[in-house]
Amino acid sequence: YLLSREQNEHLQRLGATTYAAVGELAGELDQLSKEHSLTNNEAAFLKLSRTGTRALCAPGDISSPVPPAIKVDLVQGVDGRFSVVEVDVYNPRGFGYLAFIEGTVALGGKEASPVVRRFADIVRSASSDVDPEWLVIASDFERYYATTYNILARALTDCGVRARLVSERELPILINERKKLHVLSIPDTLAIRESSSVRDTLLQMYRDKALDAVYPPAAYLGSKAFLPYLSSRKGMNGFIPPSSLVGKRYDPGVIVDRARPCVLKGVVSSGLKQVLFSDEDRDEFETTFAAERQAKTPTWMLQEQVPQEPIAVPVFDSDGTRIVQDYFLRITAYITKEGILAAEVTGRTDKKVHGAPDCIQIPVILA
């Protein structure tokens, strides 16, 4: 998937501006968490983060909660513009996919960007210790991603960063054996298995500086509840489609044009869970929307869909025959304070492009 120089420059601005907006969000939530008296609006805003902690840390619990690289999902509209439809602050899994497809395609002498080498530098800078071993933890719930994590660990090792994949059941042993741990992230999915005590121990080690993490355990920054806030930050105008929370104190119709196709998203949804399209899931969409309009605490947000057309992509069918099919595409990009670090494309034959098993993945080449 080749991006022109102009598209690349646009995405670099989009990336740097979005990263700065997330930093502002983190700072505001941190400040509110320290206040002894809050207005109703401030209390409601802070409460949004409480529903999105995923059993990790809350605002004010840790310093510097913004990770060095943030995942954003982009959709290119029929007008050629890119829009940010999701900002996922606590998801390093995509680096394994990027490591897998990196360098597999060359076009006119240009290769996919050296993602792993740049990410290896980020990992190295996450600790001042000399040559630590970084643990890439795959929880039992995330075993589907274990292969991806293993590819990433091996790729980091090839770049001079000692890294290895560890399972959930290995963690108690490592905690007892080592005075300090270095991890890519503390999986939020440890909380929904029988490892809550292990998770709590890892979080306390992080607070006590006995654990270094590339991704600070602040998953709340990736809650979809904050998309309306991010869209209102300086320079973000036009980068995020019109978005609004849904609830008693929020009137989505002020911001979102209900006459246009819209998508309803759970604020802590993952993949296609709690994602409803007004033009494809009409009955469930309307029923859910009507019920949530009465909610005191919003758990859903409404966003205008980005108008897009499918793109013809050559693929192989199950028999190995080369065919051409139409795919709706979504660009997954990792951004830093400088802009876009790396990107890849996920495609599906319908608009519900969320990394389903029948999706295709394509390297992105930045001109």
C-alpha positions as CSV (number, residue, x, y, z in Angstrom):
1,Y,0.0,0.0,0.0
2,L,2.0,3.0,-1.3
3,L,1.4,6.4,0.2
4,S,2.5,9.4,-1.8
5,R,4.8,12.1,-0.3
6,E,1.8,14.4,0.2
7,Q,-0.1,11.7,2.0
8,N,2.9,10.8,4.1
9,E,3.4,14.5,5.1
10,H,-0.3,14.7,6.0
11,L,-0.1,11.6,8.2
12,Q,3.0,12.8,9.9
13,R,1.1,16.0,10.9
14,L,-1.9,13.9,11.9
15,G,0.2,11.6,14.0
16,A,2.2,14.3,15.9
17,T,-1.0,16.3,16.5
18,T,-2.9,13.3,17.8
19,Y,-0.1,12.3,20.1
20,A,0.0,15.8,21.6
21,A,-3.7,15.6,22.1
22,V,-3.4,12.4,24.1
23,G,-0.7,14.1,26.2
24,E,-3.1,16.9,27.0
25,L,-5.8,14.4,27.9
26,A,-3.4,12.6,30.3
27,G,-2.4,15.9,31.9
28,E,-6.0,17.0,32.4
29,L,-7.1,13.7,33.9
30,D,-4.0,13.7,36.2
31,Q,-4.8,17.2,37.4
32,L,-8.5,16.4,38.0
33,S,-7.5,13.4,40.0
34,K,-5.6,15.6,42.5
35,E,-8.3,18.2,43.0
36,H,-10.3,18.1,46.2
37,S,-13.4,19.7,44.7
38,L,-14.7,19.1,41.2
39,T,-17.6,20.5,39.3
40,N,-20.3,18.1,38.0
41,N,-18.8,18.2,34.5
42,E,-15.3,17.6,35.8
43,A,-16.4,14.7,38.0
44,A,-18.2,13.2,35.0
45,F,-15.2,13.6,32.8
46,L,-12.9,12.0,35.4
47,K,-15.4,9.1,35.8
48,L,-15.0,8.2,32.2
49,S,-11.4,7.2,32.9
50,R,-12.5,5.1,35.9
51,T,-14.6,2.9,33.6
52,G,-11.7,2.4,31.2
53,T,-8.9,1.3,33.5
54,R,-9.2,-2.4,32.6
55,A,-8.1,-3.2,36.2
56,L,-4.8,-1.4,35.6
57,C,-3.8,2.1,36.9
58,A,-6.1,5.1,37.2
59,P,-5.3,8.8,36.6
60,G,-2.9,10.1,39.2
61,D,-1.8,6.6,40.1
62,I,1.4,6.8,38.0
63,S,3.5,9.5,36.4
64,S,4.1,9.8,32.7
65,P,1.2,7.5,31.6
66,V,1.6,8.2,27.8
67,P,3.5,5.4,26.1
68,P,6.2,6.2,23.5
69,A,4.1,4.8,20.7
70,I,0.3,4.9,20.3
71,K,-1.8,2.9,17.9
72,V,-4.4,4.7,15.8
73,D,-6.8,3.3,13.3
74,L,-7.3,5.4,10.2
75,V,-9.9,5.2,7.4
76,Q,-9.3,6.9,4.0
77,G,-12.5,8.4,2.8
78,V,-13.6,8.8,-0.8
79,D,-12.2,12.3,-0.8
80,G,-8.7,10.8,-0.1
81,R,-8.5,12.3,3.4
82,F,-7.5,10.1,6.4
83,S,-9.6,10.1,9.5
84,V,-8.8,8.8,13.0
85,V,-11.6,6.4,14.0
86,E,-9.9,4.9,17.1
87,V,-7.0,5.8,19.4
88,D,-5.8,2.7,21.2
89,V,-3.1,3.8,23.7
90,Y,-2.5,0.3,25.2
91,N,-2.0,-2.1,22.4
92,P,1.5,-3.2,21.5
93,R,0.4,-6.4,19.7
94,G,0.5,-4.8,16.2
95,F,4.3,-4.6,16.4
96,G,4.4,-8.3,16.0
97,Y,2.4,-8.1,12.7
98,L,4.6,-5.2,11.6
99,A,7.7,-7.3,12.3
100,F,6.3,-10.2,10.3
101,I,5.5,-8.1,7.1
102,E,8.4,-5.8,7.4
103,G,10.7,-5.9,4.4
104,T,8.5,-8.5,2.5
105,V,7.7,-6.0,-0.3
106,A,10.0,-3.7,-2.3
107,L,8.7,-1.3,-4.9
108,G,11.1,0.8,-7.0
109,G,13.9,0.2,-4.6
110,K,11.8,1.3,-1.6
111,E,11.3,-1.2,1.2
112,A,8.9,-1.1,4.1
113,S,10.2,1.1,6.9
114,P,12.7,-0.4,9.4
115,V,10.0,-0.6,12.0
116,V,11.7,-3.1,14.4
117,R,15.0,-1.2,14.6
118,R,13.1,1.9,15.5
119,F,11.0,0.1,18.0
120,A,14.1,-1.6,19.5
121,D,15.4,1.9,20.2
122,I,12.2,2.8,22.0
123,V,12.4,-0.4,24.1
124,R,16.1,0.3,25.0
125,S,15.2,3.8,26.2
126,A,12.4,2.5,28.5
127,S,15.1,1.4,31.1
128,S,18.4,2.8,32.3
129,D,19.6,-0.7,33.3
130,V,22.4,-2.3,31.4
131,D,21.3,-5.0,28.9
132,P,18.1,-6.1,30.6
133,E,16.0,-9.0,29.4
134,W,12.7,-7.8,28.2
135,L,9.7,-10.1,28.8
136,V,6.9,-10.1,26.2
137,I,4.0,-11.5,28.2
138,A,1.2,-13.4,26.5
139,S,-1.7,-14.0,28.9
140,D,-3.8,-17.1,28.6
141,F,-6.6,-15.0,27.2
142,E,-4.3,-13.7,24.5
143,R,-2.9,-17.0,23.4
144,Y,-4.2,-16.3,19.9
145,Y,-1.5,-13.6,19.7
146,A,1.3,-15.7,21.2
147,T,2.8,-16.3,17.7
148,T,2.7,-12.6,17.0
149,Y,4.4,-11.8,20.3
150,N,7.1,-14.5,19.6
151,I,7.9,-13.0,16.2
152,L,8.3,-9.6,17.9
153,A,10.6,-11.0,20.6
154,R,12.8,-12.6,18.1
155,A,12.9,-9.5,15.9
156,L,13.9,-7.4,18.9
157,T,16.6,-9.9,19.7
158,D,17.9,-9.6,16.1
159,C,18.2,-5.9,16.7
160,G,20.3,-6.3,19.8
161,V,17.6,-6.2,22.5
162,R,17.3,-9.3,24.7
163,A,13.7,-10.3,24.6
164,R,11.7,-13.5,25.0
165,L,8.1,-14.6,25.1
166,V,6.7,-15.7,28.5
167,S,3.4,-17.2,29.4
168,E,1.0,-16.2,32.2
169,R,1.9,-19.2,34.3
170,E,5.6,-18.3,34.2
171,L,5.1,-15.0,35.9
172,P,4.9,-16.1,39.6
173,I,8.3,-17.9,39.2
174,L,9.9,-14.8,37.6
175,I,8.5,-12.5,40.3
176,N,10.1,-14.7,43.0
177,E,13.4,-15.1,41.1
178,R,14.1,-11.5,40.1
179,K,14.5,-8.3,42.0
180,K,13.5,-6.3,38.9
181,L,11.5,-7.1,35.8
182,H,11.4,-5.5,32.4
183,V,8.2,-6.0,30.4
184,L,6.7,-4.8,27.1
185,S,3.4,-4.3,28.9
186,I,1.3,-5.7,31.8
187,P,-1.5,-7.4,29.9
188,D,-4.9,-6.0,31.0
189,T,-6.3,-9.5,30.2
190,L,-4.6,-10.9,33.3
191,A,-7.5,-9.4,35.2
192,I,-10.1,-11.6,33.6
193,R,-8.4,-14.9,34.3
194,E,-7.2,-16.3,37.7
195,S,-4.1,-14.1,37.8
196,S,-5.5,-11.0,39.5
197,S,-3.0,-11.3,42.3
198,V,-0.1,-11.6,39.8
199,R,-1.4,-8.5,38.0
200,D,-1.7,-6.6,41.3
201,T,1.9,-7.6,42.2
202,L,3.2,-6.4,38.8
203,L,1.4,-3.1,39.2
204,Q,2.8,-2.6,42.6
205,M,6.3,-3.4,41.3
206,Y,5.8,-0.8,38.6
207,R,4.8,1.8,41.2
208,D,7.8,0.8,43.4
209,K,10.1,1.1,40.3
210,A,10.9,-2.6,40.5
211,L,9.4,-3.1,37.1
212,D,10.1,-1.2,33.9
213,A,7.4,-1.2,31.2
214,V,7.6,0.1,27.6
215,Y,3.8,0.7,27.9
216,P,2.8,2.3,31.2
217,P,-0.3,0.6,32.6
218,A,-2.7,3.4,31.7
219,A,-5.2,1.7,29.4
220,Y,-7.8,4.3,30.3
221,L,-6.2,6.8,27.8
222,G,-7.4,4.5,25.0
223,S,-11.1,4.6,26.0
224,K,-13.3,5.5,23.1
225,A,-15.1,7.8,25.5
226,F,-12.4,10.3,25.0
227,L,-12.6,10.6,21.2
228,P,-14.9,13.6,21.4
229,Y,-12.4,15.3,23.7
230,L,-9.5,14.5,21.4
231,S,-11.4,15.9,18.4
232,S,-11.8,19.2,20.2
233,R,-8.0,19.7,20.8
234,K,-6.0,22.3,19.0
235,G,-5.2,21.3,15.5
236,M,-7.4,18.2,15.6
237,N,-10.2,19.7,13.6
238,G,-11.1,17.4,10.7
239,F,-8.8,14.5,11.9
240,I,-11.6,12.7,13.8
241,P,-15.1,12.2,12.4
242,P,-17.9,14.0,14.4
243,S,-18.2,12.0,17.6
244,S,-20.3,12.2,20.8
245,L,-20.9,10.3,23.9
246,V,-24.4,8.8,24.3
247,G,-26.3,9.3,27.6
248,K,-28.7,11.5,29.6
249,R,-26.4,14.5,29.8
250,Y,-25.2,14.2,26.1
251,D,-27.2,14.9,23.0
252,P,-25.4,13.3,20.1
253,G,-27.6,15.1,17.6
254,V,-25.8,18.4,18.3
255,I,-22.5,17.0,16.9
256,V,-23.3,13.9,14.9
257,D,-25.6,14.0,11.8
258,R,-27.9,11.1,12.3
259,A,-29.1,11.4,8.7
260,R,-25.6,10.1,7.7
261,P,-24.4,6.5,8.3
262,C,-23.1,6.2,11.8
263,V,-21.4,3.7,14.0
264,L,-22.1,3.0,17.7
265,K,-19.2,1.9,19.8
266,G,-18.8,0.7,23.3
267,V,-16.3,2.9,25.0
268,V,-14.2,-0.1,26.1
269,S,-15.0,-2.4,23.2
270,S,-12.4,-4.6,21.6
271,G,-12.5,-5.7,17.9
272,L,-16.0,-6.1,16.7
273,K,-17.5,-6.5,20.1
274,Q,-20.0,-3.7,20.9
275,V,-19.6,-2.1,17.4
276,L,-22.9,-1.5,15.6
277,F,-23.4,0.1,12.1
278,S,-26.6,2.1,11.5
279,D,-26.8,0.9,7.9
280,E,-25.9,-2.8,8.6
281,D,-27.2,-3.5,12.1
282,R,-30.2,-1.3,12.0
283,D,-32.5,-2.9,14.5
284,E,-29.8,-3.6,17.1
285,F,-28.3,-0.2,16.5
286,E,-31.6,1.7,17.1
287,T,-32.5,-0.4,20.1
288,T,-29.1,0.1,21.8
289,F,-29.0,3.8,20.9
290,A,-32.4,4.5,22.4
291,A,-31.6,2.6,25.6
292,E,-28.2,4.3,26.1
293,R,-29.7,7.7,25.7
294,Q,-31.2,7.1,29.1
295,A,-27.9,6.0,30.7
296,K,-26.5,8.2,33.6
297,T,-22.9,7.1,32.9
298,P,-22.2,6.8,29.1
299,T,-20.8,3.4,28.0
300,W,-21.3,4.0,24.3
301,M,-20.2,6.7,21.9
302,L,-21.6,7.7,18.4
303,Q,-19.4,8.5,15.5
304,E,-20.2,9.4,11.9
305,Q,-18.9,6.8,9.4
306,V,-16.2,7.8,7.0
307,P,-17.6,7.4,3.5
308,Q,-15.4,5.0,1.7
309,E,-15.3,2.7,-1.4
310,P,-13.8,-0.8,-1.5
311,I,-10.5,-1.2,-3.3
312,A,-9.5,-4.0,-5.7
313,V,-6.7,-6.1,-4.1
314,P,-5.0,-9.2,-5.7
315,V,-5.1,-12.1,-3.2
316,F,-4.9,-15.9,-3.2
317,D,-8.0,-18.0,-2.6
318,S,-8.0,-21.2,-0.6
319,D,-6.8,-23.2,-3.6
320,G,-3.8,-20.9,-4.2
321,T,-5.3,-19.2,-7.2
322,R,-4.5,-15.5,-7.7
323,I,-7.8,-13.6,-7.8
324,V,-8.8,-9.9,-7.3
325,Q,-11.4,-9.0,-4.7
326,D,-12.8,-5.8,-3.4
327,Y,-11.7,-4.9,0.2
328,F,-12.5,-2.1,2.6
329,L,-9.2,-1.0,4.1
330,R,-8.2,0.4,7.5
331,I,-4.7,1.7,8.2
332,T,-3.2,0.8,11.5
333,A,-0.5,3.3,12.4
334,Y,1.7,3.7,15.4
335,I,2.4,7.3,16.2
336,T,5.0,9.1,18.4
337,K,5.5,12.7,19.3
338,E,7.3,13.1,16.0
339,G,4.6,11.6,13.8
340,I,4.1,8.2,12.2
341,L,6.5,5.5,13.3
342,A,5.0,2.7,11.2
343,A,1.8,1.5,9.6
344,E,0.1,-1.5,8.0
345,V,-3.2,-2.0,6.3
346,T,-5.9,-4.4,7.3
347,G,-8.6,-5.3,4.8
348,R,-12.0,-7.0,4.8
349,T,-14.7,-7.6,2.2
350,D,-17.2,-5.5,4.3
351,K,-16.8,-2.3,6.4
352,K,-16.4,-4.2,9.6
353,V,-12.6,-4.2,9.5
354,H,-11.4,-5.1,12.9
355,G,-8.7,-7.7,12.5
356,A,-11.1,-10.7,12.1
357,P,-9.6,-14.0,11.0
358,D,-10.7,-13.5,7.4
359,C,-8.9,-10.1,7.1
360,I,-5.9,-9.5,4.9
361,Q,-2.8,-7.5,5.9
362,I,-0.6,-5.4,3.6
363,P,2.6,-3.6,4.2
364,V,2.6,0.2,3.9
365,I,5.3,2.0,2.0
366,L,5.8,5.6,2.8
367,A,7.1,7.6,-0.2
